[in-house]
Amino acid sequence: MCILKVTRLEEVFRDKYSFGVERKVLDSLEKASHQLNAILSSFMAKYDESNTLLIFYYAGHGLYEDNTVVLTG
Protein backbone atom coordinates (compact mmCIF):
# COMPACT_ATOMS: atom_id res chain seq x y z
CA MET A 1 0.00 0.00 0.00
CA CYS A 2 2.80 2.45 0.90
CA ILE A 3 4.61 1.81 -2.42
CA LEU A 4 1.43 2.68 -4.32
CA LYS A 5 1.07 5.98 -2.41
CA VAL A 6 4.69 6.91 -3.07
CA THR A 7 4.31 6.04 -6.76
CA ARG A 8 1.20 8.21 -7.05
CA LEU A 9 2.91 11.11 -5.30
CA GLU A 10 5.93 10.73 -7.57
CA GLU A 11 3.65 10.81 -10.64
CA VAL A 12 1.92 13.99 -9.46
CA PHE A 13 5.21 15.82 -8.92
CA ARG A 14 6.69 14.59 -12.21
CA ASP A 15 3.66 14.66 -14.52
CA LYS A 16 1.55 17.51 -13.16
CA TYR A 17 4.26 19.89 -11.93
CA SER A 18 7.21 18.80 -14.13
CA PHE A 19 9.54 18.33 -11.16
CA GLY A 20 12.57 16.10 -11.39
CA VAL A 21 11.97 13.17 -9.05
CA GLU A 22 14.53 10.94 -7.36
CA ARG A 23 13.27 7.99 -5.35
CA LYS A 24 15.65 6.56 -2.77
CA VAL A 25 15.04 3.26 -1.00
CA LEU A 26 16.84 2.75 2.28
CA ASP A 27 18.73 -0.41 3.19
CA SER A 28 16.93 -1.99 6.13
CA LEU A 29 20.25 -3.26 7.53
CA GLU A 30 21.70 0.24 7.91
CA LYS A 31 20.59 3.08 10.21
CA ALA A 32 17.91 5.10 8.44
CA SER A 33 19.16 8.41 9.86
CA HIS A 34 22.69 7.84 8.53
CA GLN A 35 21.41 6.97 5.06
CA LEU A 36 19.11 10.00 5.02
CA ASN A 37 21.95 12.30 6.07
CA ALA A 38 24.08 10.96 3.21
CA ILE A 39 21.24 11.33 0.68
CA LEU A 40 20.47 14.90 1.77
CA SER A 41 24.16 15.86 1.80
CA SER A 42 24.58 14.49 -1.70
CA PHE A 43 21.52 16.39 -2.91
CA MET A 44 22.78 19.65 -1.43
CA ALA A 45 26.23 19.19 -2.97
CA LYS A 46 24.67 18.57 -6.38
CA TYR A 47 21.80 21.11 -6.38
CA ASP A 48 22.80 23.89 -3.96
CA GLU A 49 21.29 26.88 -5.77
CA SER A 50 18.83 29.57 -4.74
CA ASN A 51 16.12 28.28 -7.10
CA THR A 52 16.24 24.64 -5.96
CA LEU A 53 13.27 23.12 -4.16
CA LEU A 54 13.60 19.93 -2.14
CA ILE A 55 10.40 18.14 -1.20
CA PHE A 56 11.23 15.31 1.16
CA TYR A 57 8.75 12.49 1.85
CA TYR A 58 9.73 9.79 4.31
CA ALA A 59 7.48 6.72 4.19
CA GLY A 60 9.06 4.88 7.08
CA HIS A 61 8.73 4.56 10.81
CA GLY A 62 10.02 6.77 13.56
CA LEU A 63 9.87 7.17 17.30
CA TYR A 64 10.29 9.94 19.81
CA GLU A 65 13.24 9.27 22.12
CA ASP A 66 15.00 11.67 24.51
CA ASN A 67 13.31 14.75 22.97
CA THR A 68 14.51 13.69 19.51
CA VAL A 69 12.73 12.10 16.56
CA VAL A 70 14.54 8.91 15.52
CA LEU A 71 13.85 7.56 12.02
CA THR A 72 13.86 3.77 12.10
CA GLY A 73 13.24 2.71 8.49
N, C-alpha and C positions, 0 to 999 in steps of 0.2 A: 504494500500500500504506500509506504514512504517513497519508494523509487518512482512510482507513478506520479505522486505529487511533485517531486523534484523535477521529473521530466516535463510535466505541464508548466511549471514555473520557468524552466529553462526555455521552453518554446515561446512563452509569452515575452520574455526579455529579448530573445533572438528575433522572433518573427514579427511581433507587434511593434517593438521599440528599436529594433536594429542594433541591439547591444551585442558586443562580443561576449561570448559565454565560455567559461572554463569550469568544467566539473572536476572536482578532486575527490577521490575516495580514499579514506584513511585506512591504514593497515591496523587491524584490530589487535595485533601483537605489540604495537608501539603506543606510547602515551599520546593521546589525542592532542593535548595542549602543545607538546613539542612539535608534532607534525603541523598543526595549525600555525604556530609561530614561524616555521620554516616556509610554509606556503605564503603567508602574508608578507614576510620579508622578501621573498622572491618577487612577489607581485609589485611591491613598492620599489624594488631595485629596477624592475623592468618598465614600470608605468608611472614613475614619480613626476607628474606634471600637474599644473594647476587645473587643467580641464579633464582630469581623470576621475571617474566615479567608480567606487567599489561598493557593490552590494553583496553582502556576505550572508549566506543562509546556511545554518548548521542544523542538520537533520539527525542529530545524535542525542545522547543522554548527557546529563550533567547533574551535579549535586552541589549543595551549599555547605561549605566546610570551613570553619574558622574565619568567618566573614569574607570568604572568597568563593566565587563560582568556579568549580572544577569540571572541565569537560571530560567525559569518560568514554566517548566513542559509541 
